[in-house]
Amino acid sequence: MTDAQDHKEKMKAVQAEHRKKVSEAVDPGRGLVLINTGKGKGKSSAAFGVVIRALGWGQKVAVVQFIKGKWKTGERRFFEEHNLVTWHTMGEGFTWDTQDRDRDIAAATAAFAKARELMESGDYDLVVLDEINIALRYEYLSVDTVLDGLKARSDRTSAFLTGRDAPQALRDYADLVTEMTVEKHPFEAGIKAQRGVDF
């Protein structure tokens, strides 16, 4: 058998195994819970890629940002200008901007109340809880509160949670968890955040 024939046979076997897995997969009859976490860049960026994918299928999407309150980001500008996504930014910037734990807890609590309202409404196919894991890390929200909200969501609704340090209880509950790792980052080389790449 030539190398080309051997490769062709291997690819046929791979395709057959993949088709078998696809044929055995079931529709869960509910939205999924997705988590992007880890120290690497791209957690929110990947979530917004899924937002675009959902919009491409005519699905209805909402975003609740928990931490990036003062930041002007390209994604927020785009989605607001084109009126494509229900967008709520709750919070007053990163925690070191406010230096006020009570205000941060109040902002996170209000943000999650809005997120829960959106998830339970049955009006949305996807709700992104951007940087919610940061609010959990600083204990502005309890893990149990977030789990209760996820469990109460409409069957129609998938929830996408982003931010570093996702708690293990959320990881265990989620359908998909992606841990972003960093190999290199321009900030470590003294390069400031770039418009259109970082925000």
C-alpha positions as a LaTeX table, in Angstrom:
\begin{tabular}{lrrr}
\hline
Residue & $x$ (\AA) & $y$ (\AA) & $z$ (\AA) \\
\hline
Met1 & 0.00 & 0.00 & 0.00 \\
Thr2 & 1.36 & 3.41 & $-0.93$ \\
Asp3 & 1.55 & 6.32 & 1.53 \\
Ala4 & $-1.33$ & 8.02 & $-0.31$ \\
Gln5 & $-3.50$ & 4.88 & $-0.07$ \\
Asp6 & $-2.60$ & 4.43 & 3.60 \\
His7 & $-3.53$ & 8.07 & 4.31 \\
Lys8 & $-6.82$ & 7.67 & 2.45 \\
Glu9 & $-7.74$ & 4.58 & 4.49 \\
Lys10 & $-6.88$ & 6.33 & 7.75 \\
Met11 & $-9.05$ & 9.33 & 6.80 \\
Lys12 & $-11.95$ & 7.04 & 5.89 \\
Ala13 & $-11.72$ & 5.44 & 9.34 \\
Val14 & $-11.61$ & 8.86 & 11.01 \\
Gln15 & $-14.66$ & 10.02 & 9.03 \\
Ala16 & $-16.57$ & 6.84 & 9.85 \\
Glu17 & $-15.87$ & 7.25 & 13.56 \\
His18 & $-16.93$ & 10.91 & 13.44 \\
Arg19 & $-20.17$ & 10.07 & 11.57 \\
Lys20 & $-20.93$ & 7.40 & 14.17 \\
Lys21 & $-20.49$ & 9.90 & 17.03 \\
Val22 & $-22.67$ & 12.48 & 15.25 \\
Ser23 & $-25.41$ & 9.91 & 14.63 \\
Glu24 & $-25.40$ & 8.90 & 18.32 \\
Ala25 & $-25.47$ & 12.50 & 19.66 \\
Val26 & $-28.78$ & 13.72 & 21.07 \\
Asp27 & $-30.39$ & 17.14 & 21.32 \\
Pro28 & $-30.57$ & 17.99 & 25.03 \\
Gly29 & $-33.83$ & 19.90 & 24.56 \\
Arg30 & $-32.39$ & 22.88 & 26.42 \\
Gly31 & $-29.82$ & 25.60 & 26.06 \\
Leu32 & $-26.25$ & 24.89 & 27.10 \\
Val33 & $-24.00$ & 26.47 & 29.73 \\
Leu34 & $-20.63$ & 27.48 & 28.28 \\
Ile35 & $-17.61$ & 28.80 & 30.19 \\
Asn36 & $-14.44$ & 30.47 & 28.89 \\
Thr37 & $-11.93$ & 30.91 & 31.69 \\
Gly38 & $-8.19$ & 30.89 & 32.31 \\
Lys39 & $-5.36$ & 33.44 & 32.23 \\
Gly40 & $-5.08$ & 33.61 & 28.44 \\
Lys41 & $-6.53$ & 36.35 & 26.24 \\
Gly42 & $-9.66$ & 35.75 & 24.19 \\
Lys43 & $-12.32$ & 34.64 & 26.66 \\
Ser44 & $-14.77$ & 37.44 & 25.86 \\
Ser45 & $-13.61$ & 37.65 & 22.25 \\
Ala46 & $-14.54$ & 33.99 & 21.70 \\
Ala47 & $-17.91$ & 34.54 & 23.38 \\
Phe48 & $-18.62$ & 37.41 & 20.98 \\
Gly49 & $-17.76$ & 35.09 & 18.12 \\
Val50 & $-20.55$ & 32.82 & 19.36 \\
Val51 & $-22.83$ & 35.88 & 19.55 \\
Ile52 & $-22.17$ & 36.50 & 15.86 \\
Arg53 & $-22.82$ & 32.84 & 15.08 \\
Ala54 & $-26.18$ & 32.97 & 16.92 \\
Leu55 & $-27.15$ & 36.20 & 15.14 \\
Gly56 & $-26.29$ & 34.55 & 11.83 \\
Trp57 & $-29.02$ & 32.00 & 12.57 \\
Gly58 & $-31.52$ & 34.72 & 13.43 \\
Gln59 & $-31.34$ & 34.01 & 17.15 \\
Lys60 & $-31.97$ & 36.58 & 19.84 \\
Val61 & $-29.00$ & 37.51 & 22.04 \\
Ala62 & $-28.42$ & 39.54 & 25.21 \\
Val63 & $-25.13$ & 40.55 & 26.86 \\
Val64 & $-24.63$ & 41.56 & 30.48 \\
Gln65 & $-21.16$ & 42.92 & 31.25 \\
Phe66 & $-20.20$ & 42.62 & 34.90 \\
Ile67 & $-16.87$ & 44.43 & 35.16 \\
Lys68 & $-15.98$ & 46.46 & 32.05 \\
Gly69 & $-18.31$ & 49.30 & 32.95 \\
Lys70 & $-16.20$ & 52.29 & 31.87 \\
Trp71 & $-14.47$ & 50.70 & 28.90 \\
Lys72 & $-15.51$ & 51.67 & 25.39 \\
Thr73 & $-15.09$ & 48.45 & 23.42 \\
Gly74 & $-15.38$ & 47.76 & 19.72 \\
Glu75 & $-17.88$ & 44.97 & 20.23 \\
Arg76 & $-20.19$ & 47.13 & 22.32 \\
Arg77 & $-20.00$ & 49.96 & 19.78 \\
Phe78 & $-20.77$ & 47.58 & 16.91 \\
Phe79 & $-23.70$ & 45.78 & 18.50 \\
Glu80 & $-25.26$ & 49.00 & 19.82 \\
Glu81 & $-24.86$ & 50.87 & 16.52 \\
His82 & $-26.50$ & 48.02 & 14.62 \\
Asn83 & $-29.14$ & 47.35 & 17.29 \\
Leu84 & $-28.44$ & 43.61 & 17.09 \\
Val85 & $-28.08$ & 42.68 & 20.75 \\
Thr86 & $-29.78$ & 43.61 & 24.01 \\
Trp87 & $-26.83$ & 45.07 & 25.93 \\
His88 & $-26.52$ & 45.87 & 29.63 \\
Thr89 & $-23.30$ & 47.11 & 31.20 \\
Met90 & $-23.57$ & 46.97 & 34.94 \\
Gly91 & $-20.64$ & 47.94 & 37.05 \\
Glu92 & $-18.33$ & 50.87 & 37.27 \\
Gly93 & $-15.15$ & 49.50 & 35.80 \\
Phe94 & $-12.63$ & 47.11 & 37.24 \\
Thr95 & $-12.67$ & 46.73 & 41.00 \\
Trp96 & $-9.52$ & 48.77 & 41.56 \\
Asp97 & $-11.28$ & 51.77 & 40.00 \\
Thr98 & $-14.02$ & 51.99 & 42.63 \\
Gln99 & $-12.13$ & 50.88 & 45.78 \\
Asp100 & $-15.58$ & 50.44 & 47.31 \\
Arg101 & $-16.59$ & 46.84 & 48.01 \\
Asp102 & $-20.20$ & 47.68 & 48.89 \\
Arg103 & $-20.69$ & 49.49 & 45.57 \\
Asp104 & $-19.07$ & 46.60 & 43.69 \\
Ile105 & $-21.35$ & 44.08 & 45.41 \\
Ala106 & $-24.39$ & 46.24 & 44.63 \\
Ala107 & $-23.36$ & 46.56 & 40.96 \\
Ala108 & $-22.72$ & 42.82 & 40.60 \\
Thr109 & $-26.01$ & 41.99 & 42.32 \\
Ala110 & $-27.92$ & 44.33 & 39.98 \\
Ala111 & $-26.11$ & 42.87 & 36.97 \\
Phe112 & $-27.00$ & 39.33 & 37.93 \\
Ala113 & $-30.61$ & 40.28 & 38.63 \\
Lys114 & $-30.78$ & 41.63 & 35.07 \\
Ala115 & $-29.04$ & 38.52 & 33.69 \\
Arg116 & $-31.45$ & 36.27 & 35.53 \\
Glu117 & $-34.43$ & 38.23 & 34.22 \\
Leu118 & $-33.11$ & 37.83 & 30.66 \\
Met119 & $-32.35$ & 34.12 & 31.08 \\
Glu120 & $-35.74$ & 33.32 & 32.60 \\
Ser121 & $-37.78$ & 35.38 & 30.14 \\
Gly122 & $-37.79$ & 32.80 & 27.37 \\
Asp123 & $-37.08$ & 35.62 & 24.90 \\
Tyr124 & $-33.39$ & 34.86 & 24.28 \\
Asp125 & $-31.48$ & 32.03 & 22.70 \\
Leu126 & $-28.16$ & 33.19 & 24.18 \\
Val127 & $-27.26$ & 35.34 & 27.17 \\
Val128 & $-23.59$ & 36.23 & 27.67 \\
Leu129 & $-22.53$ & 36.94 & 31.26 \\
Asp130 & $-19.28$ & 38.69 & 30.43 \\
Glu131 & $-16.65$ & 38.71 & 33.21 \\
Ile132 & $-19.04$ & 37.21 & 35.75 \\
Asn133 & $-16.25$ & 34.93 & 36.97 \\
Ile134 & $-14.35$ & 38.03 & 38.16 \\
Ala135 & $-17.36$ & 39.04 & 40.26 \\
Leu136 & $-17.37$ & 35.53 & 41.71 \\
Arg137 & $-13.63$ & 35.57 & 42.37 \\
Tyr138 & $-13.96$ & 38.73 & 44.48 \\
Glu139 & $-17.08$ & 37.30 & 46.16 \\
Tyr140 & $-19.37$ & 40.05 & 44.90 \\
Leu141 & $-21.75$ & 37.21 & 44.02 \\
Ser142 & $-22.06$ & 33.74 & 45.53 \\
Val143 & $-21.60$ & 30.64 & 43.42 \\
Asp144 & $-24.92$ & 29.29 & 44.72 \\
Thr145 & $-26.72$ & 32.44 & 43.55 \\
Val146 & $-25.32$ & 32.04 & 40.05 \\
Leu147 & $-26.04$ & 28.30 & 39.92 \\
Asp148 & $-29.64$ & 28.93 & 41.01 \\
Gly149 & $-30.01$ & 31.50 & 38.22 \\
Leu150 & $-28.56$ & 29.16 & 35.62 \\
Lys151 & $-30.87$ & 26.34 & 36.72 \\
Ala152 & $-33.90$ & 28.67 & 36.52 \\
Arg153 & $-33.20$ & 29.78 & 32.93 \\
Ser154 & $-35.63$ & 29.06 & 30.12 \\
Asp155 & $-35.04$ & 25.81 & 28.24 \\
Arg156 & $-34.59$ & 27.97 & 25.14 \\
Thr157 & $-31.64$ & 29.85 & 26.59 \\
Ser158 & $-27.93$ & 29.08 & 26.51 \\
Ala159 & $-25.70$ & 30.99 & 28.91 \\
Phe160 & $-22.06$ & 31.89 & 28.20 \\
Leu161 & $-19.95$ & 32.85 & 31.25 \\
Thr162 & $-16.53$ & 34.45 & 30.84 \\
Gly163 & $-13.69$ & 35.59 & 33.07 \\
Arg164 & $-10.70$ & 34.12 & 34.89 \\
Asp165 & $-10.97$ & 31.67 & 37.76 \\
Ala166 & $-14.35$ & 30.06 & 37.11 \\
Pro167 & $-15.31$ & 28.25 & 40.33 \\
Gln168 & $-15.23$ & 24.46 & 40.24 \\
Ala169 & $-18.96$ & 24.19 & 41.02 \\
Leu170 & $-19.74$ & 26.16 & 37.85 \\
Arg171 & $-17.26$ & 24.10 & 35.82 \\
Asp172 & $-18.96$ & 20.94 & 37.04 \\
Tyr173 & $-22.41$ & 22.23 & 36.07 \\
Ala174 & $-21.43$ & 23.59 & 32.65 \\
Asp175 & $-21.75$ & 21.68 & 29.39 \\
Leu176 & $-18.56$ & 23.18 & 27.96 \\
Val177 & $-15.52$ & 24.60 & 29.73 \\
Thr178 & $-12.56$ & 26.08 & 27.86 \\
Glu179 & $-9.43$ & 27.01 & 29.79 \\
Met180 & $-7.53$ & 29.73 & 27.92 \\
Thr181 & $-3.79$ & 29.58 & 28.49 \\
Val182 & $-1.23$ & 32.27 & 27.76 \\
Glu183 & 2.07 & 31.55 & 26.08 \\
Lys184 & 2.94 & 35.13 & 25.19 \\
His185 & 1.22 & 38.48 & 25.68 \\
Pro186 & 2.23 & 41.87 & 24.24 \\
Phe187 & 1.59 & 43.64 & 27.56 \\
Glu188 & 4.44 & 41.63 & 29.08 \\
Ala189 & 6.68 & 43.18 & 26.43 \\
Gly190 & 5.51 & 46.68 & 27.36 \\
Ile191 & 2.98 & 47.03 & 24.51 \\
Lys192 & $-0.20$ & 48.85 & 25.50 \\
Ala193 & $-3.68$ & 47.51 & 24.70 \\
Gln194 & $-4.55$ & 48.00 & 21.03 \\
Arg195 & $-7.88$ & 49.28 & 19.76 \\
Gly196 & $-9.57$ & 46.64 & 17.61 \\
Val197 & $-7.45$ & 43.84 & 19.07 \\
Asp198 & $-7.76$ & 44.19 & 22.83 \\
Phe199 & $-10.88$ & 46.33 & 23.16 \\
\hline
\end{tabular}
